[in-house]
Amino acid sequence: MIIGRIKCLFLYRQISRLFYWRRTVLILFLYTILKKPILLKNLLLYITTILLWCACTKEAAQPAAGATTRPVTTTAAGTEEPFLIEKGSHNCTTNGFVPVSLVEQKFSVRFDSSAIYTTAIPLNQLDINKLYGFSDNGALHHDFSARFGWRWSDSALRLFAYVYNGGKVASEEITTVEIGKDIACFLRIKGDQYEFGVEDKVKKMPRASITPTGKGYLLYPYFGGDEAAPHDVRIWIRNL
């Protein structure tokens, strides 16, 4: 009995020491991070990037008729990719985390009749859905990014230039497009400006990023705004 108690006491002391040193190391680590904001920012960016990658690799459970279920993990030119946003969702089901460093993004896009929708709250009809683009400045997309937006309003399908600079969002309508037609688009970096092109229409937007190229990750179709997709939405994108 006495020997058993001694063993238990010894084990307790060993465990206590282990937790003491782990706690000490953790406190020193947190102190170092908090003293240097750049380390904290990089740590948060790394963690968020991993979470985004995990969230973006989910396969479609019930893809629309004719849509494939292969994940998009490359940007190979000439390959058309069908993107499905399921009813009740914001994110598309097939995409992947793809780091980029580019000065131009060229693609064609085609919408079908699923791009016609009515929101539950009428004011939300003016919300801009997201189409395609990239984060910038080596930051998260709600800090720095450029992408095309789209929405159905006033009986027309409209494309927008949509950017974040230092956490502040700005958008401008570019033009209306036809359903069922392949629409050529480009997004270029011109120093302190982005150029959004849709066919022969060009819209310029300010760029506050300091990286010489668009450095970040690809951004894929997203519904919303506040409301999720009221039905399955299908979008086809071909990188050029």
PyMOL commands that set and color helices and strands:
alter all, ss='L'
color gray80, all
select helices_A, chain A and resi 2-35+37-56+113-115+122-126
alter helices_A, ss='H'
color red, helices_A
select strands_A, chain A and resi 80-85+99-102+104-111+129-135+144-153+156-165+168-177+183-190+193-198+201-206+214-219+233-239
alter strands_A, ss='S'
color yellow, strands_A
deselect
rebuild
show_as cartoon
